[in-house]
């Protein structure tokens, strides 16, 4: 029989959303934490209003203490149960590796400003705004953010190349603008780093107007830089859009593979349905997408509209 501690750890791991299970308890925990995160962000913004901070400062402080306590317990439980994941299975090094993962770092930063006050003898009131970092904890519960993270990792080399080219062009046009405008506006274009601020504002087409070229050649260079900036901004958007589409396609193909493997055994059983549901959640597919893939596999032909060519999706989850 499995010892009590590992059984408890497994249950807590599943309660915190491990293994992709969406039981009523998991949904309740997720909804409660999401609500707490949202209320924290609202309170952090309201506390920046001086009048509200004076009138309701005690409420803000007490709610922050309670929230930090809950988030601290959640963080400790996630670190403790991290060994339930295969890649973090080592009792010590596995937990340490988990603590440097992006989501674990976000969880830590959500409570760090509160605890800094016990160790740093400074006025940390200005650090309260860092509590807004708790909004990034919502990414743990967002399937869209999960897909976007996968897209960014998949397209990291292409995005890195574009950022490198952007940096090279920025340095070049800023240096050239400094040479053209410094004699006419020595206080505004005082050095190349200052001109780089103009370059960033121009290439991103923001145009704040705080640094404007006045020489003819400077204005020509400004126009060319703005046109180049439009092209440079459009490239990452296109890469992310194509990567997002590709990621969705790969997830659908993975689910199709699961469905085809299970269909070889004949009719769906309860265990098979449960297995497919876990795969659907892990791949962040909607019920409609999953139902269409299953129906497609059953009929052995594509379900497309003969008029518009769009995918026809079953309306009810029960069709799976």
Steps between C-alpha positions, in 0.01 A plus 500: 500500500629846409619707804277784620740785411540408129124444472431842651761659272341339194154623602625855555685489167180400323300760695736771372428397142768236455447235232244722328207370703196728511304362793257726691763547773768603249260744334408645841866550594581656161199733514580605858864579420406686180247708692754576772758607241252732325386659827865549602574684178192723544595578861860577401379753244248657739761531773706727272218757533609705803148576623399132492829396661434732794135400542536124450868437567428247773274296272760502224772390742298221661389365162862506380616303805230237446581479128873464565425221744287314244747553216789393723324177591419441133865558402627268773254227398597530133870466589424205729290318240734579208663157540175345370609621155747266333749771402513628859495160672824544702409600858752788514627591154159444345341756730788744442456464124128559538565818701679661204223424248315811373171426678676425829695826475174689443351330807801604705497862375131523596592480871861624500426876551314422823785299653767751396370732771620258769859493376565839335485808720370734233177675417352235273165667448588570140559128446133431564435553132697178444198317636351554157739225390239266643300553183756282321388210718189494283715361218500170690125469441488634143519253211564792264813596696613137493473492122671839470792380714536199271493728195767729644727203577438356154569828319770629736777484238300694240393762753858526628627560148248780443589663832868486406434665163281759676785581740754536216271735305422696816867561577574596139214750451549648848869559437427654161224721647743618770750607233230686304310666786758562772638817340148646468356370832790427738275493807243257356725269298782531752645151452436169324313338796257795499459461124422131557190603696390692189577189293285273717209745500522545123548134405202398713298782335406652839632848421486674839632822349755569774788457251433625147761540223514851350762465230392383151725195506382418853136509391575276202675254730204519742257407224714209383534379860122509551440292186765247606341488845161401358658203323700398808192508726294297250751215481468373863121524476502280191735248659288476815179464297641217286652337809167516681325331207772236479479429873124448478549265205758294688272470803212383282726243335613371840138462605415326171782252568352426842153454355617272218694287746196453722263437211699195398358325803139543385231691690578768753506392863477719808874467556569598139275805528681603819836456328389713205370770733835515678677524163262777392571702814876446471495623140268794581238404242138608526217248530388592147844435350527167681151396391580580137823297508324199653215520249751534217686191620177304534374579152842482338439813297532874538202697629505816294231729372452453121421870456757689707758229572492564875527222753162379625514448877248294703299724727497280811774339702284186534574419133850394602 
